Amino acid sequence: MGASITFLMYHELELPGRPLVQSDAGYVRYILSLESFKSQIRWLQQNGWRGLSVGEALRYPEGKSVAITFDDGCETDLIVAAPVLKENGFNATFYVTAGFIGKAGYLSSAQLRELRALDFEIGCHSMTHAYLDDLSPADLRREISDAGKNIAGMIGHGVEHFSCPGGRYSATAIEVAKASGYQSLATSRARANSTATNPFLLGRVAVLRGTENAGFERICSGEALAKMRWMESARGAARKLLGNALYDRVRGQILRER
């Protein structure tokens, strides 16, 4: 049996003088500086960890490994993250939001093909970044199935892995993903994955702004995940009570006031 593997979740990377695609506090808390990202990848490489794509990680090789994933499809995936990963001999999966392709700050279709040509795995992060647990079956097919087909058409390669916007999903969303031919669906549950994990309920851990190397080590080893799961349960209860829209408004206000 292979070891358990933490799936890391990154987003846009911040470069000096370059505006982020969004500026609200709820988004910025997920954004790392280039130097922070470099430091984390160097730490992994120097301490004998491997950086895998989702497809590679699902084979659960022995040894110290993390799956490296990026959400949204920001332009910094190609111009910043890819060179750092290549320099350290790491792979990754880039989950792209199909409807964002070509917008300012996001990958163009040509850049997406370039990322794929570098042998990185391309996954799907929906069509419009809608919360899947809010959607009808017809809308789910557009967000999950149609989005994957659009991306596959651009890169000339099948798209096998899907990640849920905001980590939010439903039983129907999972069934649509299976019917669409995906091999996995990633949530934002704070847990490591193993051969015992349902591939359509993969856990992933967001690497947040300000994460120091000591905290990053505890995430990769799985030591920090129990506390994260407790906090995740509290947030889930609040979302269930308030609904996605009101929960996001309240959360955004709290983050702005910090």
N, C-alpha and C positions, 0 to 999 in steps of 0.2 A: 504493500500500500504506500503510495506517495505521501509526502508531507503535506500539511495544510499550507495554503498560500494566501497571503493578504493581497487583495486587488486594490491598488492605489488609484485614486481619482484626482486628476488635475484638470485645470481649466486654462483660461488665457494666462500668459506670462507677461509680466510688466517690464517694459523697457523705458529707460529715461527719455523723456521728451515725446513719448508716443502715447496718445490717448487710448484709454481702454474702450472697448465697445459699449460698455455700460459704466455708470458712475455711482449707482445707488449702493448703499452700505451692504445690502443683502448679497449683492454680486461681488463687491470688492473683497469681502472676507474670504472668498475662494481664490483670490488672485495672489500668486507668488511673484516675487521679483526674479529676474534672471539669475542673480547671484544666489538666492535661496535655493532655486531649483538646481543650479550647478552644484552647490554644496551637498545637497541630498543625493544626487546621482554619484558624485565623487565618493561620498561616504559608503554607499552601497558597493561600488566597485572596489574600493580599498579594503572593505571588510568581507569580501568573498561572496557577495550576493549576486544573483543573476537577475536581469530585468527581462521579463517575457511579455509576449503578446497574450491576449486572452486565449487564442487557439492553442498556443504552446502551453500555457498554464493549465488548461483543462486536461492535459495529459498527466499533470501532477508529478513532475520529475522529482527525484530525491535531491536533497541539498537545499541550501538557502536560496529561495527565489521569491520575487514579488512580480505580480502582473502590473504593468504600467499602462494606465489608460488616461485619455484626455476626452473631455466632453465639449460639444458645441461646434468645433471646426473653425476656431479662430486662426488667423493668418500666422500667429506666433507658433502654431504647431509646426509649421514648415520652416520658418525663418529663425526660430530660436530653439525649440525643443528637439527637432530632428537632428541638428548638428551635434548637440550635447549628447544625445543618446547614441549616435553613431560613433562618436569619439570614445565612448566608454564600452562599446560593443553590446549595447542593449537594444532590445526590440520593444515595441509598444503597439497598442491598439488605439486608433483615433476614431472616436465615435462622432460622426458628423451630422449636424442638423441640416437636412436637405434643403429646406426653404431659406437657409441663411447663406447658401453658397453664392458668391458673387457680390454680397453686400459689403459695405465698407468695414474693414477690420476683420473680415472673415475670408476663408480660402476661396479663390476662384476655382472654376472647374479645371483650369490648366494646372493650378497649384495642387489641387487634390490629386490629379494624375501624377504629378511630380512626387508627391508624398508616397503614393502607392509604388512608383518606380524605384523608390529607395528601399523597397521590400518591407515597409511597415504595413500592418494590417489596418484596413478601413472598416469600421463598423457604422451602424446607424443610430442616431439619437433623435429620431422622429422627423416629421416634416416641418412642424412649426414650433416645437418645444412646448406643446400643450401638455397639461397633466392628464395622464391616461385614465385615471380613475374618475374623471369628470365627463368622459366621452361616450357617445353611442357606438354600437358596433360598426356602423358605416364610417364614422369619424376615426375609429381605431384602425380600420383597414387603410385609410388614407395616411394616417400618422405612422403606421408600422409597415404595412406591406408596400404601399405606393412609394413611400420615402426610400425604402431599401432598393426598390427597382430603379428609382431615379439615380441613386448613387451608383449602383452597379452599372447602369448605362454610361455614366460619365467615366468610370475608371476601367471599364471593360473586364470586370472581375466580379464574381459573386460576393455578396455581403452576408456574412454568416452570424454576426453577433450584434445584439441590440442592447442599448442602455436606456433606462426610463428617465425622462426629464423630471428633475426634482426627486428622483427615486420613487415616484408614485406610480402605482400600477393596480390592476384588478385581475380577477380570475379570467375575465373575458379578454383582457389585454394579453395575458399569457397564452391563451388558446389561439388568438390571432397571430401572435408571434410564431407559435409552433406551425400553424397552418401556412404561414408565409415562407417557411423553409429555414428560419433561423435555427442555429444550433445552441444558442444561449440567450438569456435575458438577464441583465444586471440591474440590481436595485441599489439602494444606498444603505442597506442594512450593515451595521458595523460588526461584521464577523468575517473571519477567514473562511476560505473554501477548501474542500477536500473531495476525495472520491465519493464521499457520502452526501455531498451537497447536490441538491436538484439544480441542474444547469440553467433552469429557467427561474431560479430564485437566488442568483449569485449575490453574495455580499460585496460591497465596495466601501472603502474608507476615504472620505474627502481629506486631502492634505490642505490645511487652512493656512492663511496668511499668518506669519509669526511663529509657525511651528519650528522649534529649535531642534538641533540634531538629536538631543537626548529623547525628546518626545517622538521624533521621527523613528528612532530606533525601536521604541516601545510599540509604535504602530506596526512596523514591519514584522516584529517578532510576535505580535498578537497580544502583548501584555496590556496594552491600553484599551483593548476593545470592550472589556466588561463594563467599564465606566461609561464608555460611549454608548453601549446598548441601553443602559439605564436612562441616559439623557434622551436617546432616540425614542424610548417608550413614552417618556413624558411629552415629547413633541408630537408623537403620533396621537396621543390621547387629545391633545389640544387641537390638532387638525381635524380629528373626528368630530369634536364638539363644535368647532367654529366653521368648518368647511375650508377648502383650499384658499378661496379669495380673501375671506376675512382673516384667516390665519396669517397669510402673507402680509396683509396690511399692518396687522398688529406687530408681527415680527419685524417688519421694516421700520416701524416707528421706534421700537425698542433699540434696534441697532443704530439708528440715527442719533439717538439720545445718549449713547455710550460715550 
